[in-house]
């Protein structure tokens, strides 16, 4: 064995060990990945919100579901009970529905936020769902919405109006997440 072969062998061994063990000679790595996120109107999204028919629940010009008496051009009577959809059977006549268009089950949370009245605004859920029968104003409930069966949650609304000039402003917030992800 000559000296040149020994030096080449030692050089190859040193190079091989630095590849295996790494040299720690870099301080930063940057890489890019492509991302494609589609945004669609409520009636065509993965968590689909769809208005019943006919109701003051409609899709606005931005594609968002909206509940407003302005959709009828006025206001409800004072001291009346107004039903949007059928509270006794929301599965047949909903005010609106929430459908899971994912290929996996999702956890669905509904929050009634900042509603001016605590007992005069109630959501009614169809009896085939795993949700409770009702949800009162400023309350919250959650359950799983399936991907194969029970993919749609039908909801009716009941409002007990008060005196003329009183309004029910607020938000129905719907959060969806994959059960194992811990968030939306």
ABEGO torsion letter per residue (X at the ends): XBAAAAAAAAAAAAAAAAAAAEAGABABBBBBBBBBBBBBBAAABABBBBBBOBBABBBBAAGBBBBBAAAAGBBBBBGBBBBBEBAABAAABBABBBBBABABBBBBBBBBBGBABAAABBBBBBAABABBABBBBGBBBBBBBBAABGABBBBBBBBBBBBBGBBBBEBBBBBBBBAAAGEX
